[in-house]
Amino acid sequence: GLEAGGEVVLRFARDGGARPWPDGNAFDCRITELARTRHQPGLKGFAVDVSGDSEDAAPFRHGLYEYVYNYGGEPVLLRWADDREDALGPGDSACIRPMIAHRFARSSGAGEGRLCVARVPGALGDPAIDEYATFAGDGRRRVSSETKQWF
């Protein structure tokens, strides 16, 4: 159960914590971690301010489902799978499966975009993701493409 005083967790913007993504002088996003609770350790929330469009920017890629909501007044580009792209207009949302490389970019001529991102674990826990990371490239393809029992 919850301990007294643990029902609400506050994180104030004045306390900072924003970081650029990708790291370095030329970044496309500023990411601010939202409040978290120890009662849901796998749940992660972020405010993402999208200000750039670097073609070679490092993508996000992780083992969590990612839910994205554009709460700002400007469209934001969502790019994934090396060649796919769509615009998230104000009020639009998206769901991104685990391990899908993706990134956000400012639309041409648009101002800074504002996204709320929530990441939640799926059926694959950290031990399975850690084991998958040790597989050779050919083995990784087999994990997602084979559908029949091999033994």
N, C-alpha and C positions, 0 to 999 in steps of 0.2 A: 504494500500500500504506500500511499504518499505520506511523507513526513509533514508535520505542521510547518507551514511556510513554504512548502515545495510545490504548491499547486500552480504557481505562476512564476515564470522566469522572465526577467527583464534584461534587455540589452539596449543601451542608449547609444544613439548615433554620435553623441559628443565624446564617447569613449574611443572612437576611431576604429581601426582594424581593417580599413580598406587596403587592398593590394592590387597591383596591376597584373593583367594576364595578357599575353605571356610576360614573364619577367623581362625587364630591360627598359631601354629608353623609348622604344616604339611599341606601344601596347594598344590592343583593341578594346579591352574591357577593364573596368575597375570592379573588383568583387569585394563585397562586404558580407561577412558571415552574420546570419541572423541568430536570434536567441535559440539555444538548444537546451534540452533537458536530459538528465542522466537516465530518465525513465524510458526514453526512446533513443538509445545511443546510435542507431543506424540512420536516423532521420537527420538530414542536413538541409538547411535553408540558406539562400543567398539572395542579396540584392545585386543585380548585375547592371552596371551602367556601360552601354556600348557606345564607344566614341570613335572607333577606327575601322579600317578594312584592309588589313595586311594579307595579301594573297598567300604568304608563306607562314602565317601565324600558326603556332602549335595548337592542335585541337584539344578539346576536352575528351577524355576517354576513361571510363571508370566502370565498376561493376554494379552500379545502382541504376534503378529507373529514374529518369529525370523528367519532371513536370515543369513546364515553362509557361509563364503568363506575362504578356506584354501589358503592363499597367500604365505605360507612358503614352504620350501623344504622338510618337513618331514610329514609323515601321522599322523593323529590325530583320535583317537577313539571317536565316538559319541555313547553314551549309553542312552537308554530311555525305558520307560514302564517296568522297573524292570529287564527285561531279553533280551531286544533287543540291538544289537550292530552292528555297521558298521564302516568301516574305511573311512575317508575323506582324499584322497591323495592330493598332491599338485595340485591346480587348481580345485578341486572338491568343490561343494556347497551343501547346504541342506536348507530346509525350515521346521520349527517346528511350529506346531499349538499352539495357546494359551492354557495354563494350562497343558501342557505335561511336566512332570518332566524329566529332561535330564541333562547330564553332559558330560564333555570332559575329555579325558585321553590321556596320552602319550602312543604310541604303544610300545610294548616290543622291546627293542634294538634301538629304534628311538631317535633322539635328540628332543630338545624342538620344539613344534609345534607353528605355528603362524596363528591365525584366525582373520578375520574381521567379526564382528557381528553387524547387524542392526536390531533393534526392532521397529516395527510399530504397531499402533493400528488397530484392525479389526472392525467388525460391533458392537461388544460389548464394550461399553464405561465403564469408571470407575464406574459410578453408578450401572450398572448391575453386574459388577465384585464384587463390595462391597456388594451388596445384596446377591449374590451367596455365598459369604464367611460366611454369617450368617446362611445358611441352615445346618441342621443336615446331617450327612453322608448319610443316606438313601435318603434324599431329593435331595442331589447332584447327586446321581445316576439317579434319576428320571428325572432330568433336561436334561441329555444327552441321555436318552434311550427312553423316551416316545415320540411317534410321533402322537398321536391322541388327539383331544380336549377332556378334561375331564369334562367339564361343559355343 
